[in-house]
Amino acid sequence: MTEDGRQAAEAKMREAGAHEEAIRNFLSAFERLESGESALLPSADLEPAQDVAALDELAGDDDAAALEQLVVIKLNGGLATTMGLRSPKSLVEARDGQSFLDIIIGQTLALRERHDIRLPLVLMNSEATRAETLRALEEHSELDVGLPLEFEQSMIPKLDADEMAPVSWPHEPSLEWCPPGHGDVYGALRRSGLLDRLLEQGFRYAMISNSDNLGATVDARIVAHVAAEEIPFLMEVVQGTEADRKGGHIAKRREDGQLVLRESAQTPDEDADSFRDYEHWRWYNTNNLWVDLRALSDLLEQGDGVLELPLIVNRKTVDPRDSDSTPVLQLESAMGAAIGSFAGARLLRVPRTRFVPVKTTDDLLVLRSDVYTVADDMRVTPRPERADSLPYVALDSRYYKLLDDFEQRFPHGAPSLREAQRLEVQGDVTFGEGVVVKGVAVLETDEPEEIEAGATVGS
């Protein structure tokens, strides 16, 4: 990598008006890439995390003092591109005509009323989601507690994979930039000035989670636990299953006992089998995080605004819709990786009902179905009998991957999945009103087919 490439990237960010700390963060990642720094975590250097507390073992939820010091931060930088949209994913209908954002707002207001607390809701937007999200927030003046409702993550140059310099794409210059991953939440919070404002107004703790995970609600027991135990960083984890084999698991470094998050990209090839051993590593990241804002502020101050998280080098093309466009490198980090930066970080085992992110239309169908219920306080939870056994759904990507196509084939909403174990669809199938899926249903067709209203499928 040439010095010219580094200087060109720095100049490009400065010309675009990037914050000096954002530039320093990017240059830190750039230099680590240049030096060939390895973020690999060999299994021999790790051991499984032990003595993980469980949510249901924590004390009651009557600690109003800790709740009064809490702010909720939702990551809202994603577009629903995997579903064929170029709008904020949080504005997609989650269920019953309400978007993910509508439900999150409802949950926040219900908690305020129940506990008589301020509870700010703050979104971390990207450049791509900011304008549309702000328009949606204009309808919710009741959220105002005297603090900004959002802050924006930084944008960094994509690097030409061959030249190791900022890529040029004059056809659509906006594609020359990308966000640096959700690990940017910590530095962006400081750069926006919001971290200092929160601390000045008496907010000590933040719950940070993804806006597409409606299971990630405030639980007063957790913030009380964080406050009582003086925990600087707490990650909610779930016990691994076969479905988690490719997910990020938590381990403990042998040399110093520090908890770390290991992703597949950080695993040496010879440890691939070990990485997939979910029974050995056991605990898996949910991206539901609880952070002591004072501890975060001190850590960022020590690094002059830079929090060096393990580097993720994402290899793509400059136009993700065009596989023939210029290959690029995107330098990213994951917010869960910050667990390795906080001495005294802890884990908390939670039920899977707190970890139900919607990544595909398969997930969306389950969320919209009668497997879930919505309480008066807007909590979205599976029915008790389905809490540990959500149905498996696999829809033909040719006809259901894009949201518009998906909606056309479920014109009356989701079928009943309350008694379903598995629904697989291969082919073009449209579901009539009131269709019920029971047990295992595998639908295959070579021609467009419609299931009549009220029909039951499966066995």
C-alpha positions in Angstrom: 0.0 0.0 0.0 1.5 3.3 -1.0 1.8 6.5 1.0 0.1 8.2 -1.9 -3.0 6.1 -1.3 -3.1 7.0 2.4 -2.7 10.7 1.7 -5.3 10.6 -1.0 -7.8 9.0 1.4 -7.1 11.5 4.1 -7.5 14.4 1.7 -10.7 13.0 0.4 -12.3 12.8 3.8 -11.1 16.2 4.8 -12.4 17.8 1.6 -15.8 16.1 2.3 -15.9 17.8 5.8 -15.3 14.7 7.8 -14.7 15.1 11.6 -11.0 14.9 12.5 -11.6 12.0 14.8 -13.4 10.1 12.1 -10.3 10.7 9.9 -8.1 9.4 12.7 -10.2 6.3 13.1 -10.1 5.6 9.3 -6.3 6.2 9.2 -5.8 3.8 12.1 -7.7 1.1 10.2 -5.8 2.0 7.0 -2.4 1.7 8.7 -3.3 -1.6 10.3 -4.4 -2.9 6.9 -1.1 -1.7 5.4 1.0 -3.3 8.1 -0.7 -6.6 7.7 -1.8 -6.6 11.3 -3.6 -9.9 12.0 -6.9 -9.9 13.8 -6.8 -13.7 13.9 -7.8 -15.4 17.2 -6.4 -19.0 17.2 -8.4 -21.5 19.3 -5.2 -22.3 21.1 -5.1 -18.8 22.6 -8.7 -18.9 23.8 -10.9 -20.8 26.2 -14.7 -20.8 26.7 -16.3 -18.1 28.8 -17.5 -19.4 32.1 -19.8 -18.3 35.0 -22.3 -16.5 32.8 -25.1 -15.0 34.7 -28.7 -15.5 33.5 -31.4 -12.9 33.1 -34.0 -14.9 35.1 -31.6 -15.0 38.0 -31.4 -11.2 38.4 -33.3 -9.3 41.0 -36.6 -7.5 40.3 -37.2 -4.4 38.1 -37.9 -1.7 40.7 -34.7 0.2 40.4 -36.1 3.4 39.1 -32.8 5.3 39.8 -30.9 3.2 37.3 -33.6 3.4 34.7 -33.7 7.2 35.1 -30.0 7.2 33.9 -30.7 5.0 30.8 -30.7 6.0 27.1 -31.8 3.7 24.3 -29.7 3.8 21.2 -30.9 2.0 18.1 -28.7 1.3 15.0 -30.6 2.7 12.1 -28.1 2.9 9.3 -29.3 0.0 7.2 -31.3 0.0 4.0 -33.6 -2.9 3.2 -31.4 -3.7 0.2 -31.6 -7.5 0.8 -35.3 -7.1 0.3 -34.9 -5.0 -2.8 -35.5 -1.6 -1.2 -33.4 1.5 -0.9 -35.1 3.0 2.1 -34.5 2.6 5.9 -35.1 -0.9 7.0 -36.7 0.4 10.2 -39.6 1.9 8.1 -40.6 -1.4 6.6 -43.9 -2.7 8.0 -43.1 -5.2 10.8 -46.7 -6.2 11.6 -50.3 -4.9 11.8 -49.5 -1.9 9.6 -46.7 -0.6 12.0 -43.1 -0.3 11.0 -40.2 -1.4 13.2 -39.7 2.3 14.1 -43.3 2.7 15.1 -43.1 -0.3 17.4 -39.8 0.9 19.0 -41.3 4.3 19.6 -44.4 2.7 21.2 -42.2 0.5 23.4 -40.2 3.6 24.5 -43.3 5.7 25.4 -44.9 2.7 27.3 -41.7 2.4 29.4 -41.7 6.1 30.2 -45.2 6.0 31.4 -44.8 2.8 33.4 -41.7 3.9 35.3 -42.1 7.7 35.1 -38.7 8.2 33.5 -37.2 10.3 30.7 -35.7 7.4 28.7 -34.4 9.1 25.5 -34.6 7.2 22.3 -31.7 8.0 19.9 -31.1 6.6 16.5 -27.7 6.2 14.8 -28.4 7.0 11.2 -26.3 6.7 8.1 -26.2 9.2 5.3 -28.5 6.9 3.4 -31.2 6.7 6.1 -31.1 10.1 7.8 -33.4 12.2 5.7 -36.2 9.7 5.4 -36.0 8.7 9.1 -36.1 12.4 10.2 -39.3 12.8 8.2 -40.8 9.8 10.0 -39.8 11.2 13.4 -41.6 14.5 12.7 -44.8 12.7 13.5 -43.6 11.9 17.0 -43.0 15.2 18.9 -43.8 13.3 22.1 -40.3 11.7 21.9 -38.6 15.1 22.7 -36.8 15.2 26.0 -34.5 18.0 25.1 -31.9 15.8 23.4 -31.2 15.1 19.7 -33.2 12.1 18.4 -30.4 11.0 16.2 -26.7 11.2 15.3 -24.9 10.1 12.2 -22.2 7.6 11.7 -19.2 8.6 9.5 -18.6 7.8 5.9 -15.2 6.6 4.7 -13.7 6.1 1.2 -13.9 2.7 -0.4 -10.4 1.6 -1.5 -9.6 0.3 -4.9 -8.5 -3.3 -4.2 -5.6 -3.1 -6.7 -4.5 0.5 -6.2 -5.1 0.7 -2.5 -6.3 4.2 -2.9 -9.8 5.8 -2.8 -11.8 4.4 -5.7 -13.2 6.7 -8.4 -16.7 6.1 -9.7 -17.9 9.2 -11.5 -21.1 7.5 -12.7 -22.4 7.6 -9.2 -19.9 9.4 -6.8 -21.9 8.4 -3.7 -20.8 4.8 -4.3 -17.3 5.9 -3.6 -18.2 6.0 0.1 -19.4 3.5 2.7 -20.1 3.5 6.5 -17.3 1.9 8.6 -19.6 -0.7 10.2 -21.6 -0.4 13.3 -18.5 -0.4 15.5 -18.5 3.3 14.6 -21.3 3.9 17.1 -18.9 4.6 19.9 -16.8 7.2 18.1 -19.8 8.7 16.4 -21.6 9.2 19.7 -18.6 11.2 20.9 -18.0 13.2 17.7 -21.6 14.3 17.6 -21.3 15.8 21.1 -24.1 13.7 22.3 -22.0 11.6 24.6 -21.0 14.6 26.6 -24.5 16.0 26.6 -25.9 12.7 27.9 -23.4 12.6 30.7 -24.0 16.3 31.6 -27.7 15.6 31.9 -27.3 12.6 34.2 -27.5 9.7 31.8 -25.0 7.0 32.8 -26.0 3.9 30.8 -26.9 3.1 27.2 -28.6 0.1 25.8 -27.4 -0.3 22.2 -29.2 -2.7 19.7 -30.3 -3.1 16.1 -33.5 -1.6 15.0 -34.6 -4.8 13.2 -34.5 -6.8 16.4 -37.8 -6.1 18.2 -36.9 -8.5 20.9 -34.3 -6.1 22.2 -36.4 -4.2 24.7 -35.4 -2.4 27.8 -35.4 -4.8 30.8 -35.1 -2.9 34.1 -33.3 -5.9 35.7 -30.4 -5.6 33.3 -29.7 -1.9 33.9 -30.0 -2.4 37.6 -27.5 -5.3 37.4 -25.1 -3.1 35.4 -25.4 -0.3 37.9 -25.1 -2.5 41.0 -22.1 -4.5 39.7 -20.4 -1.4 38.1 -20.1 -3.3 34.8 -18.5 -1.1 32.1 -19.8 -3.2 29.2 -22.3 -6.1 29.1 -23.3 -8.2 26.2 -26.4 -10.3 26.0 -25.7 -13.7 24.7 -27.7 -16.8 23.8 -26.6 -20.4 24.2 -25.4 -21.8 20.9 -27.3 -24.2 18.7 -26.4 -25.7 15.4 -27.9 -22.7 13.6 -25.3 -20.5 15.3 -22.2 -22.3 14.0 -21.3 -19.5 11.7 -22.1 -16.7 14.2 -19.8 -14.7 16.4 -19.0 -16.4 19.7 -17.5 -15.1 22.9 -14.3 -16.5 24.3 -11.7 -15.6 27.0 -8.1 -14.9 26.1 -5.9 -17.2 28.0 -3.1 -14.7 28.5 -5.1 -12.1 30.4 -8.7 -13.4 30.9 -10.2 -10.7 28.7 -13.5 -11.5 27.0 -13.3 -11.2 23.2 -15.7 -11.7 20.3 -14.5 -14.0 17.6 -16.1 -13.9 14.2 -15.4 -16.3 11.3 -13.1 -13.8 9.6 -10.9 -13.8 12.7 -10.5 -17.6 12.7 -7.4 -19.3 11.2 -8.3 -21.8 8.5 -6.9 -24.7 10.6 -9.4 -23.7 13.3 -12.5 -23.8 11.1 -13.9 -27.0 12.8 -13.2 -25.6 16.2 -15.0 -22.3 15.3 -18.2 -24.3 14.4 -18.2 -26.2 17.7 -21.1 -24.4 19.3 -21.3 -26.8 22.2 -17.7 -25.9 23.2 -17.8 -22.1 22.8 -21.4 -22.1 23.9 -22.1 -18.3 24.1 -23.1 -16.3 21.0 -23.4 -12.5 20.5 -26.9 -11.0 20.1 -25.7 -7.4 19.5 -27.8 -6.3 22.5 -25.2 -4.3 24.4 -25.2 -2.3 27.7 -22.5 0.3 28.1 -21.4 2.6 31.0 -21.1 5.9 29.3 -18.5 7.2 31.7 -16.3 4.2 31.0 -16.8 4.7 27.3 -16.0 8.4 27.5 -12.8 7.6 29.5 -11.8 5.0 27.0 -12.3 7.3 24.0 -10.5 10.1 25.7 -7.5 7.9 26.3 -7.4 7.1 22.5 -8.0 10.7 21.4 -11.3 9.7 20.0 -10.0 6.4 18.4 -11.3 3.1 19.6 -9.2 0.4 17.8 -11.6 -2.5 17.2 -10.6 -5.6 15.3 -10.5 -4.7 11.6 -12.9 -6.3 9.2 -11.9 -6.1 5.5 -15.0 -6.4 3.5 -14.3 -7.2 -0.2 -17.0 -6.0 -2.5 -17.4 -4.2 -5.8 -17.8 -0.4 -5.9 -21.4 -0.8 -7.2 -22.8 -3.7 -5.2 -25.4 -4.3 -7.8 -22.8 -4.7 -10.6 -20.4 -7.6 -10.0 -18.3 -6.4 -12.9 -17.6 -3.0 -11.4 -14.3 -2.2 -9.7 -13.3 -4.5 -6.8 -13.0 -2.5 -3.5 -12.1 -2.9 0.1 -14.3 -1.6 2.8 -12.6 -1.2 6.3 -15.2 -1.9 8.9 -15.6 -2.9 12.6 -18.3 -4.6 14.6 -19.8 -3.0 17.8 -19.7 -6.2 19.7 -16.0 -6.4 19.3 -15.7 -3.6 21.8 -16.1 -6.2 24.5 -12.4 -6.8 24.1 -11.7 -3.1 25.0 -13.4 -3.0 28.4 -11.6 -4.5 31.3 -14.3 -6.1 33.5 -16.8 -6.7 30.7 -19.5 -9.3 31.4 -21.9 -11.5 29.6 -25.6 -12.1 30.4 -27.5 -15.2 29.2 -30.9 -14.2 27.8 -33.7 -16.2 26.2 -33.8 -16.3 22.4 -37.0 -14.2 22.5 -34.5 -11.2 22.9 -32.7 -12.1 19.7 -35.0 -12.2 16.7 -33.4 -10.0 14.0 -35.2 -9.7 10.7 -32.7 -10.2 7.9 -34.9 -11.7 5.2 -38.5 -12.0 4.1 -38.4 -15.5 5.6 -37.9 -13.9 9.0 -40.4 -11.2 8.2 -43.1 -13.8 7.5 -42.7 -15.4 10.9 -42.7 -12.0 12.6 -46.0 -11.0 10.9 -47.6 -14.3 11.7 -49.7 -15.4 14.7 -46.6 -17.0 16.2 -46.1 -13.5 17.7 -48.3 -11.3 19.8 -48.1 -7.6 20.6 -48.8 -6.5 24.2 -50.3 -3.2 25.3 -46.8 -1.9 25.9 -45.9 -2.8 22.4 -43.6 -5.7 23.3 -43.5 -8.2 20.5 -43.1 -11.7 21.8 -43.8 -15.2 20.6 -46.6 -17.1 22.2 -45.4 -19.0 25.2 -45.7 -22.4 23.5 -43.4 -21.1 20.7 -40.8 -19.2 22.7 -38.2 -22.0 22.2 -39.3 -23.3 18.9 -40.0 -20.8 16.2 -41.1 -22.3 12.8 -38.4 -22.6 10.2 -39.4 -20.8 6.9 -37.5 -21.1 3.6 -39.2 -19.2 0.7 -38.0 -19.5 -2.9 -35.7 -16.5 -3.4 -36.9 -16.2 -7.1 -40.3 -15.1 -6.0 -40.1 -14.0 -2.4 -36.7 -12.4 -1.8 -37.8 -8.9 -2.8 -40.4 -7.3 -0.6 -42.7 -6.2 -3.4 -42.8 -9.8 -4.7 -43.3 -11.1 -1.2 -46.2 -8.8 -0.5 -47.9 -9.9 -3.8 -47.8 -13.5 -2.8 -49.2 -12.8 0.7 -52.0 -10.3 -0.2 -54.0 -11.1 2.9 -51.0 -11.2 5.3 -49.1 -14.1 6.7 -50.7 -17.5 7.0 -51.2 -19.0 10.4 -47.9 -20.5 11.6 -48.9 -21.1 15.1 -48.8 -24.9 14.7 -46.1 -25.0 12.0 -42.7 -26.6 12.4 -41.4 -26.0 8.9 -42.7 -24.2 5.8 -40.7 -24.6 2.6 -41.8 -23.1 -0.7 -40.2 -23.9 -4.0 -42.0 -22.2 -6.9 -44.5 -19.4 -7.3 -47.2 -19.8 -4.7 -49.8 -17.2 -3.6 -51.5 -17.7 -0.3 -55.2 -17.0 0.1 -56.8 -15.5 3.2 -56.8 -17.5 6.4 -54.4 -20.3 5.2 -53.2 -22.5 8.0 -49.8 -24.2 8.1 -49.5 -27.2 10.4 -46.5 -29.4 11.1 -44.2 -29.7 8.1 -45.3 -28.2 4.8 -43.2 -28.5 1.7 -44.8 -26.8 -1.3 -43.3 -27.4 -4.7 -44.7 -26.3 -8.1 -43.4 -25.6 -11.6 -46.3 -23.3 -12.5 -47.9 -20.4 -10.6 -50.2 -21.8 -7.9 -52.7 -20.3 -5.5 -53.7 -21.9 -2.1 -57.4 -21.2 -1.6 -58.7 -19.2 1.3 -59.1 -21.2 4.5 -57.0 -24.1 3.3 -54.7 -26.1 5.7 -51.4 -27.3 4.4 -48.8 -29.6 6.0 -49.0 -32.7 8.1 
